């Protein structure tokens, strides 16, 4: 199964994305062929992450 297919299962959930530039937390809004789009918890800002920079994507509880 391709990476994007696995990540699509987490769409709409709160996730932690580990990248080569640091960690990002937020709700996974959209999965495209080469990018992920997160909506951050604190504000309404969207973060776009290229899949070439991603190390891992895990489900995350925002209350922790």
Secondary structure, 3 states (H helix, E strand, C coil): CCHHHHHHCCCCCEEEEEECCEEEEEEEEEECCCEEEEECCCCCCEEEEEHHHEEEEEECCCCC
